[in-house]
Amino acid sequence: MSVRKIKNTFQGIDTTDGAGVHLKRIIGSSQLDMLDPFLLLDEFGSDHPNDYIGGFPSHPHRGFETITYMLNGKFRHKDSNGNEGILTEGSVQWMTAGRGVIHSEMPEQTEGLVRGFQLWLNLPKALKMIQPTYRDIDHSKIPKEDFPGGTIKIIAGKYNDIEGPGRPHTMMLYHDVNLEKYANFNLPLMDGWNVFIYVYEGNIVMEKNVSKNNLAILDNFGDLELTTEKDSAKFIIAGGKPLNEPVVRGGPFVMNTKTEVMQAFSDYQNGELVK
């Protein structure tokens, strides 16, 4: 069995988005534009209300899926299709923007820790203009499996034949792993998939150390083997089948051509994005 090695590592970049929400942009920055089929990965986390209280007021999307995974805190989501829900600790909001949606993500608390991730998953050309959908996944619906030295939460894809509740339109996996000190973790991976690990607590060891706030992009062939040493670790791992299609971004719109992006802006300005 071949084992994947680390191809590159990157640190998250501190920035703001929405109405002044402080976050780390890990994918979707000047140093790492995308990792097909992943367009963006943000980590938001603070116990200072001024860092998150402004939230993300109403804004449009077209052409991709957003996967918001909440570690701590509460956010309320509303969209133009009448969907509404509260994202709580350990839960996931999975939104397929498709042909177009306008939504908001606003904090439900005025103090305490808010922390989580938002991952953007590209839609293939054939599905860019599908009807939008929205799904809240409660923490109780996300399988959690114990293994020697740790636990894994299966958000999408499979682990030991346990399937996560996420229903992506692009083949992918998304797990949250918690490892104790001096533990081992192994995971079979699909050859040809792009896979990344983002460490949000502690330190993991492959052929080199990957510490907190660092993203490791893996080779495209083989399975995953990693360990911890004197530090425990928490990390997310995501992998997906590359679409190998043109990607043209225009802020909240991700399409295959510049013309399609300009059409999205026109539709939004003319009130035709959402039908």
C-alpha positions as CSV (number, residue, x, y, z in Angstrom):
1,M,0.0,0.0,0.0
2,S,1.4,3.4,-1.0
3,V,1.1,6.3,1.5
4,R,0.6,9.9,0.6
5,K,3.2,12.5,1.3
6,I,2.8,16.2,1.8
7,K,3.0,18.2,-1.4
8,N,2.7,21.7,0.1
9,T,1.8,23.5,3.3
10,F,0.2,26.9,3.7
11,Q,-0.7,29.1,6.6
12,G,-4.1,30.7,6.9
13,I,-4.2,34.5,6.2
14,D,-6.0,36.8,8.7
15,T,-8.7,38.9,7.0
16,T,-12.3,40.1,7.4
17,D,-15.5,39.4,5.4
18,G,-19.2,40.1,5.7
19,A,-19.8,43.0,8.0
20,G,-16.4,42.9,9.6
21,V,-16.2,39.2,10.7
22,H,-12.6,38.3,11.6
23,L,-11.4,35.0,10.0
24,K,-8.6,33.0,8.6
25,R,-8.7,32.4,4.8
26,I,-7.0,29.1,4.1
27,I,-8.1,28.3,0.6
28,G,-9.2,31.2,-1.7
29,S,-6.3,33.5,-0.9
30,S,-3.5,35.0,-3.0
31,Q,-1.2,32.1,-2.0
32,L,-3.7,29.3,-2.6
33,D,-6.5,30.3,-5.0
34,M,-8.3,26.9,-5.0
35,L,-7.8,23.2,-4.7
36,D,-10.2,21.6,-7.3
37,P,-13.0,21.1,-6.4
38,F,-12.6,23.3,-3.3
39,L,-12.9,27.0,-3.9
40,L,-12.6,28.4,-0.4
41,L,-12.0,27.4,3.2
42,D,-12.4,29.9,6.0
43,E,-12.0,29.4,9.7
44,F,-13.8,31.9,11.9
45,G,-13.2,31.9,15.7
46,S,-13.2,34.4,18.5
47,D,-14.6,35.0,21.9
48,H,-14.6,38.7,21.3
49,P,-18.1,39.8,20.1
50,N,-16.7,42.7,18.0
51,D,-14.9,40.1,15.9
52,Y,-18.2,38.4,14.8
53,I,-21.2,40.4,15.8
54,G,-21.7,42.0,12.4
55,G,-22.2,38.6,10.8
56,F,-22.9,38.1,7.1
57,P,-25.9,40.2,6.0
58,S,-27.9,39.2,2.9
59,H,-25.7,38.4,-0.1
60,P,-26.0,36.3,-3.3
61,H,-24.4,33.1,-4.5
62,R,-24.5,31.1,-7.7
63,G,-22.6,28.1,-9.0
64,F,-21.3,26.2,-5.9
65,E,-22.2,24.7,-2.5
66,T,-21.4,26.1,0.9
67,I,-20.8,23.8,3.9
68,T,-20.7,25.6,7.2
69,Y,-19.5,23.5,10.2
70,M,-20.0,25.0,13.6
71,L,-17.6,24.0,16.4
72,N,-18.9,26.6,19.0
73,G,-21.6,29.2,19.1
74,K,-24.8,29.9,17.3
75,F,-25.6,31.5,13.9
76,R,-29.0,32.0,12.3
77,H,-29.4,31.4,8.6
78,K,-32.1,32.7,6.3
79,D,-32.4,32.5,2.5
80,S,-34.5,33.8,-0.4
81,N,-36.4,30.5,-0.6
82,G,-37.9,30.9,2.9
83,N,-35.5,28.5,4.6
84,E,-34.4,29.4,8.1
85,G,-32.5,27.7,10.8
86,I,-30.1,28.0,13.7
87,L,-26.7,26.5,13.4
88,T,-25.5,25.3,16.8
89,E,-22.4,23.6,18.2
90,G,-21.4,20.6,16.2
91,S,-24.0,21.1,13.4
92,V,-23.7,21.7,9.7
93,Q,-25.5,23.8,7.2
94,W,-25.3,22.6,3.7
95,M,-26.5,25.0,1.0
96,T,-26.5,24.3,-2.7
97,A,-26.7,27.7,-4.3
98,G,-27.2,26.4,-7.8
99,R,-28.8,29.0,-10.2
100,G,-29.0,31.5,-7.4
101,V,-29.8,32.2,-3.8
102,I,-29.7,35.2,-1.5
103,H,-28.9,34.4,2.2
104,S,-27.7,35.8,5.4
105,E,-25.7,34.3,8.3
106,M,-26.0,36.3,11.5
107,P,-24.8,35.5,15.1
108,E,-27.5,34.4,17.6
109,Q,-25.3,35.4,20.6
110,T,-23.7,38.6,21.8
111,E,-21.0,37.1,23.9
112,G,-18.9,33.9,24.2
113,L,-16.9,31.8,21.7
114,V,-18.0,31.5,18.1
115,R,-15.9,29.1,16.0
116,G,-16.3,27.1,12.9
117,F,-15.4,26.6,9.2
118,Q,-17.0,27.4,5.9
119,L,-16.0,25.3,2.9
120,W,-17.0,26.1,-0.7
121,L,-17.4,23.1,-3.0
122,N,-17.6,23.8,-6.7
123,L,-20.5,22.5,-8.8
124,P,-19.8,20.8,-12.2
125,K,-20.7,22.8,-15.3
126,A,-23.8,20.6,-15.9
127,L,-25.2,21.4,-12.4
128,K,-24.3,25.1,-12.1
129,M,-27.9,26.2,-12.7
130,I,-29.8,23.6,-10.7
131,Q,-32.5,24.7,-8.3
132,P,-31.0,25.8,-4.9
133,T,-31.4,23.6,-1.8
134,Y,-30.8,24.1,1.9
135,R,-30.3,21.5,4.6
136,D,-29.6,21.8,8.3
137,I,-27.7,18.8,9.8
138,D,-28.0,18.6,13.5
139,H,-25.0,17.4,15.5
140,S,-26.9,14.3,16.5
141,K,-27.2,13.3,12.8
142,I,-23.4,13.3,12.2
143,P,-21.9,9.9,12.9
144,K,-19.1,9.9,15.5
145,E,-16.8,6.8,15.6
146,D,-14.2,6.0,18.3
147,F,-11.0,4.3,17.4
148,P,-7.8,3.6,19.5
149,G,-6.4,7.0,20.2
150,G,-9.1,9.2,18.9
151,T,-12.5,10.0,17.4
152,I,-13.8,10.9,14.0
153,K,-16.9,12.8,12.9
154,I,-18.1,11.8,9.4
155,I,-19.7,14.8,7.8
156,A,-19.6,13.6,4.2
157,G,-18.2,10.5,2.5
158,K,-17.4,7.2,4.3
159,Y,-15.2,5.9,7.1
160,N,-15.3,2.2,7.9
161,D,-18.5,1.9,5.8
162,I,-20.2,4.6,7.9
163,E,-21.6,7.3,5.7
164,G,-21.9,10.9,6.6
165,P,-25.1,12.8,6.1
166,G,-23.7,15.3,3.6
167,R,-25.0,14.9,0.1
168,P,-22.6,16.7,-2.2
169,H,-23.1,17.1,-6.0
170,T,-19.3,16.5,-6.4
171,M,-17.7,13.4,-5.1
172,M,-15.9,14.3,-1.8
173,L,-15.3,13.4,1.8
174,Y,-15.2,15.7,4.8
175,H,-14.2,14.5,8.3
176,D,-13.3,16.1,11.7
177,V,-10.7,14.1,13.6
178,N,-9.6,14.4,17.2
179,L,-6.4,12.5,18.2
180,E,-4.8,12.0,21.5
181,K,-1.1,12.1,22.2
182,Y,1.0,9.4,20.6
183,A,-1.8,8.1,18.4
184,N,-2.0,6.8,14.9
185,F,-4.6,7.6,12.2
186,N,-5.1,5.8,8.9
187,L,-7.6,6.5,6.1
188,P,-8.1,4.9,2.7
189,L,-8.3,7.6,0.0
190,M,-9.4,7.6,-3.7
191,D,-6.5,7.8,-6.1
192,G,-6.6,11.0,-8.1
193,W,-8.5,13.0,-5.6
194,N,-7.2,16.3,-4.2
195,V,-6.9,16.0,-0.4
196,F,-6.1,18.5,2.3
197,I,-5.7,18.5,6.1
198,Y,-6.2,21.6,8.1
199,V,-4.9,21.5,11.7
200,Y,-6.9,23.7,14.1
201,E,-5.5,22.4,17.4
202,G,-2.2,20.8,18.2
203,N,0.2,19.1,15.9
204,I,0.3,16.1,13.5
205,V,3.3,14.3,12.1
206,M,3.6,12.8,8.6
207,E,7.1,13.0,7.1
208,K,7.2,16.4,8.8
209,N,5.2,18.3,11.4
210,V,2.0,20.2,10.6
211,S,1.0,22.5,13.4
212,K,-2.0,24.6,14.3
213,N,-3.3,27.0,11.6
214,N,-1.5,25.1,8.8
215,L,-3.0,23.4,5.8
216,A,-1.2,20.4,4.2
217,I,-2.0,19.4,0.6
218,L,-1.3,15.8,0.0
219,D,-0.1,13.9,-3.0
220,N,-2.8,12.5,-5.3
221,F,-2.1,8.8,-4.9
222,G,-2.1,6.5,-1.9
223,D,-3.8,6.4,1.5
224,L,-3.3,8.5,4.6
225,E,-1.1,7.6,7.5
226,L,-0.3,10.1,10.3
227,T,0.6,10.2,14.0
228,T,0.7,12.6,16.9
229,E,3.6,12.7,19.4
230,K,3.7,14.8,22.5
231,D,0.8,17.0,21.4
232,S,-2.8,16.0,20.8
233,A,-4.4,17.3,17.6
234,K,-7.7,18.3,16.0
235,F,-8.0,18.6,12.3
236,I,-10.4,18.5,9.4
237,I,-9.6,16.4,6.3
238,A,-11.4,16.9,3.0
239,G,-10.9,15.3,-0.3
240,G,-12.6,15.5,-3.7
241,K,-12.6,14.4,-7.2
242,P,-11.2,17.2,-9.4
243,L,-13.7,18.6,-11.9
244,N,-11.0,19.8,-14.3
245,E,-13.2,22.5,-15.6
246,P,-12.6,26.3,-16.2
247,V,-13.3,28.4,-13.1
248,V,-14.2,32.1,-13.3
249,R,-15.0,33.9,-10.1
250,G,-16.8,37.1,-9.6
251,G,-17.1,37.6,-5.9
252,P,-20.1,35.5,-4.8
253,F,-20.5,33.9,-8.2
254,V,-18.4,31.0,-9.5
255,M,-19.0,30.0,-13.1
256,N,-17.1,28.5,-16.1
257,T,-16.8,31.7,-18.3
258,K,-16.6,35.4,-17.8
259,T,-19.9,35.8,-19.7
260,E,-21.7,33.6,-17.2
261,V,-20.3,35.6,-14.3
262,M,-21.4,38.9,-15.9
263,Q,-24.9,37.3,-16.5
264,A,-25.0,36.4,-12.8
265,F,-24.3,40.0,-11.8
266,S,-26.9,41.2,-14.3
267,D,-29.5,38.8,-13.0
268,Y,-28.8,39.9,-9.4
269,Q,-29.1,43.6,-10.3
270,N,-32.3,43.0,-12.2
271,G,-33.9,40.9,-9.5
272,E,-33.7,37.7,-11.6
273,L,-31.1,35.7,-9.7
274,V,-33.8,34.1,-7.6
275,K,-36.9,32.7,-9.2
